Amino acid sequence: MPVNKHDSFKSVEIAEATRTDGNKCYVEKNFFDALLKYNESLCYAVPDSEAVGLAYANRSAVYYEMKLYAKSLKNIELARANGYPKKNLSILDKRAEKCQQQLVTRNEVNGDENIFDFIKLSHEANPKVPFVANCLELKRSEKYGRFIITNEDLKVGDIVAVEPPHFKIIKTDSRYESCEETNRYQRCVFCLKDNLMDLIPCEICSSTMFCSEECLIKAQNDFHFFECPIIDLLLKSGIMQMAMRTFFQALSMFDGSIDALENFLKKNENLSASVYDFNFNDTDDRLTAKNYLLSLYCLARSDNVCLNDSPENILKVHPLKSGLWKSHEDFIVKFVRRILQVGDSNFHGICGWSIKKYENQFPQMIGIGCYPFISLVNHSCAPNVNRIYVEDKMILLVERPIAKGEQLYDCYKTTFYTQPRRERQEVLLNEYYFSCDCIACSNDFPIFQRLKSFDKKIYKIAKKGKDELSKLDVDHAKKRFKEYCDIIQKHHKQAFPSSEIVVLQECILQCVSIVIKPKFVFP
Ligand SMILES: C[S@@+](CC[C@H](N)C(=O)[O-])C[C@H]1O[C@@H](n2cnc3c(N)ncnc32)[C@H](O)[C@@H]1O
């Protein structure tokens, strides 16, 4: 009997059971969980079956209740086009009519459209590396390896990099702290955006969703074609998932030809390149992808990493690619090992805000990404830049003045005011293999409880700011952001390290959080 290509993934029973769960949540006005269950139902529903239409129709009901009328209408259309039972169409027609009426009189909430009007480079962009300020330069030294300096004075609040990750995965592994298994039903696998959970499912597997046809096609061509048949194995494979994603993306860059990939990497084996050696403004996407691959391949790597799990366990069960393993075992093991060695100190957990309404909301871990420019920034326990995630992009925000010629420092683990020197140094040595002698370590800066205040008046402003920030709206947060940055800039020279500078730094981060947090959340 021929095997239906959906058999191993789609399930009429699970599609129905999860839709029923969603209906219970809907009745209780628990709209976030209702959408989550309807999305799971969509993923399990057999394409072209009634279950697909029903899940879209139920999603349209949630959007209608949430007054998201354009989304409700779009889901009604999807329900009509995907097997919604004809006998019940009048329900959808009525809902569509009411949506149309509402749309005439009101504006739809439009997600987080304008975040990047605020979060953008404060300096001219590098013409070849457009996600980095042109005033930043790459240097090398015996002590630091590669590092980044500025050739202009940088002010507190400047944004000097807005870097997208070319290689990134959604994380759905609840063994990771604050990571939800349901992320796969909350975000697009290609761009990691939630699109208010208005997602479309993969037609074959039951674990992958996309925010648009465009992302579906890109994901399919870049990696999902390879991943789809073994998706559940990959999702459970820990950090190996990221290494295999990189491998599959690399394979796609060479139209699936492992020989072409192997030759390309052999030619570049001894290359010591960085993002600064390539042109990321090129319109040739294929070339840009290869440049990202080499930038990742040439990042600092640690020899200590061994392969706990083998790519063999993943590839040997691949219905299309088991032959690949047999013929190119050595190359694949070498490639995957190198990616894991690089990843050891260069992969970053991507944090994002959930659109579920919580009392105390904190960013959640939504994925893992590689940022080959920001990976060139070295560590200090008293950093002068801070990393912030906006969607999947990593932002470098200046949080202490940096004079022309000085190095940029990020904090890899904990700052001087949160952990004593000996403990910090031990962690850095174990995880990043260097002895830290940053300004905070050399001078043994005190932890927060023992930090002095230089100016009681400023400390009071900072403390008051911290208390009132949670109540601020976006416009106020943007205004306060500028004010707090200016105070740090003005007083830093006399007052660092001090409790008021630390609290003001926290205030500017909190202002940014208010700006980037989702404006629309579901109960
Ligand atoms: C993410 S990489 C940073 C870029 C790296 N310097 C390079 O050449 O590619 C992390 C590695 O840089 C080095 N590193 C980072 N901060 C350092 C510091 N403050 N002092 C000495 N080495 C440092 C360590 O070898 C660490 O494992």
The ligand as a Gaussian input file, in Angstrom:
#p B3LYP/6-31G(d) Opt

LIG

0 1
 C       33.142000      36.083000      21.099000
 S       34.874000      36.008000      20.904000
 C       35.353000      37.691000      20.776000
 C       36.200000      37.970000      19.554000
 C       37.567000      37.352000      19.599000
 N       38.509000      38.204000      20.304000
 C       38.119000      37.032000      18.199000
 O       39.293000      37.201000      17.950000
 O       37.325000      36.570000      17.364000
 C       35.303000      35.532000      22.538000
 C       36.739000      35.250000      22.744000
 O       37.500000      36.452000      22.689000
 C       38.505000      36.476000      23.710000
 N       38.195000      37.562000      24.673000
 C       37.018000      38.173000      24.861000
 N       37.113000      39.121000      25.798000
 C       38.374000      39.112000      26.234000
 C       39.091000      39.872000      27.210000
 N       38.507000      40.827000      27.918000
 N       40.394000      39.591000      27.369000
 C       41.009000      38.637000      26.638000
 N       40.389000      37.873000      25.723000
 C       39.081000      38.116000      25.499000
 C       38.445000      35.123000      24.360000
 O       39.334000      34.290000      23.704000
 C       37.021000      34.673000      24.112000
 O       36.860000      33.278000      24.131000

